[in-house]
Amino acid sequence: MNRGEKFSPGGSISDTALKEVLSKLEQYRPKVVGLAFYRDFDNTALLNNFKKAKNLIAICEAKNHENPSGIKPPSANAVPPERVGFSNIIEDDSLISRGVLRRYLLEMPQPDQQDLCQSRQAFSLLIARQYIDLGKTAIVNYNKAENNEDRILLGNKTINRINSYQYGGYQGVDASGFQLMLNYRQSESNDNKKKSSLRQAFSHYKVEDVRMGKFDRSQFENKIVLIGLTATSQSKDRVLTPYGEEVSGVTIHAQMVSQLLSTALNNRRSIWVLPQWVEFLWIWFWSILGGILVYYRRRTSYIVLLGGGCLAVIYLTSLIAMITSSVWILIFPPMLSFIASGYAVSRNQCIK
């Protein structure tokens, strides 16, 4: 949604506009409709729309540090609890990348009975499950893989969670709940001069245009529709991404849904990391190589040239591995160990 389209005073779409949008979408027959904004719905006409819409998913917010009480979901009369997912996200809290979203939650532990949000599963996961359930060719199978809390099956694909406080470049990360690395989808543009955008990876429509029926049925039929605020002046849930682009919460939910469906249906790999012993060997190898390079190469010009080449190899290896295999290979630890070991050998030679 964009600015100026019959919003309620709280910054959300009005009941009247939402009723018209849902009625129009019912004619277009999308597979899933997700309401990516908070509000309880007590409008009688809206309740009738919700009761008829078996493909509608709503959100709540589980309690967190910024909001200790959380945000309650719509009433059970409007949307049953099994079709309500939490909207919580996990932002990095390190000094280097504070506030950046690289991970997301699929499940969390059972909430306390007094919590306003009782959902254990994410809004994005419920949407992906609903979409797969309605698919004619997809295999529906969502459960814990062999009773293993570290993995789940979505479709016929196994999804592994972040299961260690040391995970790739993360050290001491809080890995509670079922977390995944978010593999962002960017827009595909034939114009090389035009910068790719995370927001433009998905089609956006003005709510007023939907109300007026300015679209063909094919643009919504059998697809997922998320309703939320995207205008910067209206949306308060702006999220910073690793690409330096700040996007709305509904765009983040779209990214999450896209990754889950791409993994389950299109064999797209989630971001994964090497075993810790392999990462240790990777760092150790470059540490040894840095020392050997300085020990056998006396001329500074050779050391600088070869050292720069080795650092480039580390960077390019990590970049190519991420692009081709979605594997996160460490960059800075091997670079630092390479430089540190070379410096140590150089200092030792100077002392001698």
C-alpha positions in Angstrom: 0.0 0.0 0.0 1.1 3.5 -0.6 0.2 6.8 1.0 -3.2 8.4 0.6 -5.3 5.3 0.4 -7.9 5.5 3.1 -5.9 4.7 6.1 -7.2 4.5 9.6 -5.8 7.0 12.2 -3.5 4.3 13.5 -1.7 4.1 10.2 -3.5 1.0 9.0 -6.0 0.4 6.3 -9.6 1.3 7.3 -12.2 -1.4 7.9 -14.3 -0.2 4.9 -11.3 -0.2 2.5 -10.1 -3.6 3.9 -13.6 -5.1 3.4 -13.7 -3.9 -0.2 -10.2 -5.3 -0.9 -11.0 -8.7 0.6 -14.2 -8.8 -1.4 -12.4 -8.0 -4.6 -9.6 -10.5 -3.8 -12.2 -13.2 -3.2 -13.2 -12.7 -6.9 -9.6 -13.0 -8.0 -9.1 -16.2 -6.0 -5.6 -16.0 -4.6 -4.3 -19.1 -2.8 -3.3 -17.2 0.4 -4.0 -13.8 1.7 -1.7 -12.5 4.6 -2.6 -9.5 6.7 0.8 -8.0 7.7 -0.5 -5.4 10.1 -1.8 -5.4 13.7 -5.4 -4.7 14.6 -8.3 -6.4 16.2 -11.3 -6.5 13.9 -14.7 -5.9 15.5 -16.5 -4.7 12.4 -19.4 -7.1 11.8 -19.1 -6.9 8.0 -15.4 -7.7 8.3 -16.1 -10.7 10.6 -18.3 -12.2 7.8 -15.5 -11.7 5.3 -13.0 -13.4 7.6 -15.2 -16.3 8.3 -15.6 -17.0 4.6 -11.9 -16.5 3.8 -10.3 -19.9 4.7 -7.1 -18.8 3.1 -6.5 -15.7 5.3 -3.5 -15.6 7.6 -3.1 -12.9 10.3 -0.3 -11.8 12.7 0.5 -11.1 16.3 3.7 -10.1 18.0 5.3 -12.2 20.7 6.7 -10.5 23.7 10.3 -9.2 23.3 12.7 -6.7 24.8 11.2 -3.7 23.0 7.6 -4.8 23.7 7.4 -6.9 26.9 3.7 -7.4 26.5 3.5 -8.2 22.8 0.6 -7.5 20.5 -2.5 -9.6 20.6 -3.9 -11.2 17.4 -7.4 -10.6 16.0 -10.2 -12.3 18.0 -10.8 -16.0 17.4 -14.2 -15.1 16.0 -12.4 -13.3 13.1 -9.3 -15.5 12.5 -8.9 -18.9 14.3 -5.6 -19.3 16.3 -4.2 -21.9 13.9 -4.2 -19.2 11.2 -2.3 -16.6 13.2 1.5 -16.4 13.1 4.0 -14.3 15.0 5.7 -11.5 13.2 8.9 -11.2 15.3 12.2 -10.8 13.6 15.8 -11.1 14.9 18.2 -8.2 14.2 21.9 -8.4 14.7 23.2 -6.7 17.9 26.9 -6.7 17.1 28.8 -3.4 16.9 29.5 -3.9 13.2 26.1 -4.8 12.0 23.7 -3.6 14.8 20.1 -3.6 13.6 20.8 -5.5 10.4 18.4 -8.4 9.6 20.3 -11.6 8.5 18.3 -14.3 10.3 14.6 -15.0 10.8 12.5 -17.1 13.1 10.3 -20.0 12.0 9.3 -21.3 15.4 9.7 -20.4 19.0 9.1 -22.2 22.3 5.6 -22.5 23.7 4.6 -19.1 25.1 3.3 -18.6 28.6 -0.4 -18.8 29.1 -0.7 -15.1 29.9 1.1 -14.0 26.8 -1.1 -12.0 24.3 0.5 -13.8 21.3 0.1 -17.6 21.6 1.4 -18.5 18.2 4.6 -20.7 18.0 5.0 -20.5 14.2 6.0 -17.5 12.1 3.6 -15.7 9.8 5.8 -16.6 6.8 5.8 -20.3 7.7 2.0 -20.5 8.0 1.7 -18.8 4.6 4.1 -21.2 3.0 2.4 -24.2 4.5 -1.0 -22.9 3.4 0.3 -22.4 -0.1 1.9 -25.9 -0.3 -1.2 -27.5 1.2 -3.3 -26.0 -1.6 -0.8 -27.0 -4.3 -1.9 -29.8 -6.6 1.5 -31.2 -7.3 3.4 -30.4 -4.1 4.0 -33.1 -1.4 2.6 -31.8 1.9 4.8 -32.9 4.8 5.6 -30.5 7.6 7.1 -32.1 10.7 10.2 -32.5 12.6 12.6 -34.7 10.6 13.1 -37.9 12.5 12.1 -36.1 15.8 15.2 -33.9 15.3 14.6 -30.4 16.6 17.4 -29.1 14.4 15.5 -29.9 11.2 12.1 -29.7 9.7 10.6 -31.0 6.5 8.7 -28.6 4.3 7.4 -30.3 1.2 9.9 -33.0 0.7 12.9 -30.8 1.5 14.9 -30.8 4.8 15.6 -27.4 6.3 18.3 -27.1 8.9 18.3 -24.4 11.6 21.1 -22.4 13.1 22.0 -24.8 15.9 25.1 -23.4 17.4 26.2 -20.2 19.1 29.2 -20.3 16.6 27.7 -20.3 13.2 29.8 -19.0 10.2 30.7 -15.4 11.1 28.5 -15.4 14.2 30.2 -15.9 17.5 28.1 -16.2 20.6 24.8 -15.9 18.7 21.5 -16.6 20.5 20.3 -19.6 18.5 17.1 -20.2 20.5 14.0 -21.1 18.5 14.2 -22.3 14.9 16.3 -19.8 13.1 17.4 -19.6 9.4 19.7 -17.4 7.5 17.7 -15.1 5.2 18.7 -15.6 1.6 17.4 -12.4 0.1 15.9 -12.3 -3.4 16.7 -9.3 -5.5 14.9 -7.9 -8.5 16.0 -9.0 -12.0 16.6 -6.1 -14.3 17.9 -6.0 -17.8 19.0 -2.5 -17.3 22.6 -2.7 -15.9 22.4 1.0 -14.9 19.4 0.4 -12.7 20.3 -0.8 -9.2 18.6 -4.0 -8.1 16.1 -3.7 -5.2 14.8 -6.1 -2.6 11.4 -4.4 -2.7 11.1 -4.6 -6.4 11.6 -8.4 -6.3 7.9 -8.6 -5.7 4.9 -7.0 -7.4 3.3 -4.1 -5.5 -0.2 -2.8 -6.0 -2.0 0.2 -4.5 -5.0 -0.8 -2.4 -7.1 1.8 -4.1 -6.4 0.3 -7.5 -7.4 -3.1 -6.2 -10.6 -1.7 -4.8 -11.4 -0.2 -8.2 -10.6 -3.5 -10.0 -7.9 -2.1 -12.2 -6.1 -5.5 -12.5 -6.6 -8.7 -14.4 -7.6 -11.8 -12.5 -4.4 -13.5 -13.6 -2.3 -11.1 -11.5 -3.7 -12.5 -8.3 -5.2 -15.9 -9.1 -3.5 -18.9 -7.4 -0.9 -16.5 -5.9 0.1 -15.2 -2.5 -1.2 -11.7 -1.6 0.3 -9.8 1.4 -1.5 -6.7 2.6 0.6 -4.2 4.5 2.2 -0.8 4.6 5.1 0.0 2.4 5.1 3.8 2.2 8.0 5.3 4.2 5.8 8.0 5.7 3.2 5.4 6.9 5.2 2.3 7.7 6.9 2.2 11.1 8.4 -1.2 10.9 11.3 -0.4 8.6 14.1 -3.0 8.6 17.8 -2.6 7.6 19.2 -5.3 5.3 22.8 -6.4 4.6 22.5 -4.7 1.2 22.2 -1.3 3.0 18.6 -1.0 1.8 15.8 -0.3 4.3 12.6 -2.0 3.5 9.1 -2.4 5.1 8.1 -5.3 7.3 5.7 -6.7 4.7 8.6 -6.9 2.2 10.6 -8.9 4.8 7.7 -11.3 5.2 7.5 -11.6 1.4 11.3 -12.4 1.4 10.8 -15.1 4.0 7.8 -16.7 2.3 9.7 -16.7 -1.0 12.7 -18.4 0.5 10.6 -21.1 2.1 8.7 -21.8 -1.1 11.8 -21.7 -3.2 13.5 -24.2 -0.9 10.5 -26.6 -0.8 9.3 -26.4 -4.4 12.3 -25.1 -6.5 15.3 -26.7 -4.8 16.7 -23.3 -3.9 19.4 -23.8 -1.2 19.2 -21.9 2.1 22.4 -20.3 3.3 24.5 -22.9 5.2 28.0 -23.1 6.8 30.8 -25.5 6.9 31.4 -27.7 9.9 33.5 -26.0 12.5 36.5 -28.3 12.0 36.6 -27.4 8.3 36.5 -23.7 9.2 39.4 -24.3 11.6 41.4 -26.0 8.8 40.5 -23.1 6.5 41.9 -20.5 8.9 44.9 -22.7 9.9 45.8 -23.2 6.2 46.0 -19.4 5.5 47.8 -18.8 8.7 50.6 -21.3 7.8 50.7 -20.0 4.2 51.2 -16.4 5.5 54.2 -17.5 7.6 55.7 -19.5 4.8 55.3 -16.7 2.3 57.3 -14.2 4.5 59.9 -16.8 5.5 60.9 -17.7 1.9 60.3 -14.3 0.2 62.8 -11.7 1.4 61.9 -8.9 -1.0 59.1 -6.7 0.2 57.6 -6.2 -3.3 57.1 -9.9 -3.7 55.6 -10.3 -0.3 53.1 -7.4 -1.0 52.2 -8.8 -4.4 51.7 -12.4 -3.4 50.1 -11.4 -0.1 47.5 -9.2 -1.9 46.9 -12.1 -4.3 46.3 -14.5 -1.4 43.8 -12.1 0.2 42.0 -11.8 -3.1 41.8 -15.6 -3.4 40.2 -15.7 0.1 37.6 -13.1 -0.8 36.8 -14.5 -4.3 36.5 -18.1 -2.9 34.0 -16.9 -0.3 32.1 -14.9 -2.9 31.9 -17.6 -5.5 30.9 -20.2 -2.8 28.0 -18.0 -1.7 26.8 -17.3 -5.2 27.0 -20.8 -6.5 26.3 -23.0 -3.4 24.9 -20.6 -0.8 27.6 -21.6 1.6 29.0 -18.9 4.0 32.8 -19.3 4.1 34.7 -17.1 6.5 36.6 -14.1 5.1 38.0 -12.0 7.8 39.4 -14.7 10.2 41.6 -16.3 7.5 42.7 -12.9 6.3 43.6 -11.8 9.8 45.4 -15.0 10.5 47.3 -14.8 7.2 48.5 -11.2 8.0 49.2 -11.9 11.6 51.4 -15.0 11.0 53.3 -13.2 8.2 53.9 -10.3 10.5 55.0 -12.6 13.3 57.5 -14.4 11.1 58.8 -11.0 9.8 59.3 -9.7 13.3 61.2 -12.9 14.3 63.5 -12.5 11.3 64.2 -8.9 12.2 65.1 -9.9 15.8 67.6 -12.5 14.5 
